[in-house]
């Protein structure tokens, strides 16, 4: 387990040292564009397999997730 502990510690240190840069990247226009494409694809796929009466709920969930990622809040 020593190697796994070392990797975990290095990852934690990296995140802590780069917290500002990571937050900046997650709240960027690029993250917004990528997340929109992914969320649109997932929502469209879900709508193909669930009855139409549930499509509005899918749109609501998509909107909530989108609000947490990127630049549009």
C-alpha positions as CSV (number, residue, x, y, z in Angstrom):
1,X,0.0,0.0,0.0
2,X,3.0,2.3,0.3
3,X,3.0,3.2,-3.4
4,X,-0.7,3.9,-3.5
5,X,-0.3,6.1,-0.4
6,X,2.5,8.0,-2.1
7,X,0.5,8.6,-5.3
8,X,-2.5,9.8,-3.2
9,X,-0.3,12.2,-1.2
10,X,1.2,13.6,-4.4
11,X,-2.2,14.1,-5.9
12,X,-3.5,15.8,-2.8
13,X,-0.4,18.1,-2.7
14,X,-0.8,18.9,-6.4
15,X,-4.5,19.9,-5.9
16,X,-3.6,22.0,-2.9
17,X,-0.8,23.8,-4.6
18,X,-2.8,24.5,-7.7
19,X,-6.2,25.1,-6.2
20,X,-6.6,28.6,-7.8
21,X,-5.6,27.4,-11.3
22,X,-7.9,24.4,-11.1
23,X,-10.9,26.6,-10.0
24,X,-10.0,29.1,-12.8
25,X,-10.0,26.2,-15.4
26,X,-13.3,24.8,-14.1
27,X,-14.9,28.2,-14.3
28,X,-13.7,29.1,-17.8
29,X,-15.5,29.6,-21.1
30,X,-13.7,26.5,-22.4
31,X,-15.2,24.4,-19.5
32,X,-18.6,25.9,-20.3
33,X,-18.4,25.0,-23.9
34,X,-17.3,21.5,-23.2
35,X,-19.8,20.9,-20.5
36,X,-22.6,22.2,-22.7
37,X,-21.8,19.7,-25.4
38,X,-21.5,16.8,-23.0
39,X,-24.7,17.7,-21.1
40,X,-26.6,18.2,-24.4
41,X,-25.5,14.8,-25.6
42,X,-26.5,13.1,-22.3
43,X,-29.8,14.8,-22.2
44,X,-30.6,13.9,-25.8
45,X,-29.6,10.3,-25.2
46,X,-31.8,10.1,-22.1
47,X,-34.8,11.6,-24.0
48,X,-34.5,8.8,-26.5
49,X,-35.0,6.1,-23.9
50,X,-37.6,7.7,-21.5
51,X,-41.2,8.6,-22.2
52,X,-41.8,12.2,-23.5
53,X,-43.6,13.1,-20.3
54,X,-40.2,13.0,-18.5
55,X,-38.3,15.2,-21.0
56,X,-39.0,18.3,-18.9
57,X,-37.4,16.7,-15.9
58,X,-34.4,15.8,-17.9
59,X,-34.1,19.4,-19.0
60,X,-34.4,20.6,-15.4
61,X,-31.6,18.2,-14.3
62,X,-29.4,19.3,-17.2
63,X,-29.9,23.0,-16.3
64,X,-29.0,22.3,-12.6
65,X,-25.8,20.5,-13.5
66,X,-24.9,23.2,-16.1
67,X,-25.3,25.9,-13.5
68,X,-22.6,24.2,-11.4
69,X,-20.0,24.0,-14.2
70,X,-18.3,26.7,-16.3
71,X,-19.1,30.4,-16.5
72,X,-22.9,30.5,-16.7
73,X,-24.6,30.4,-13.3
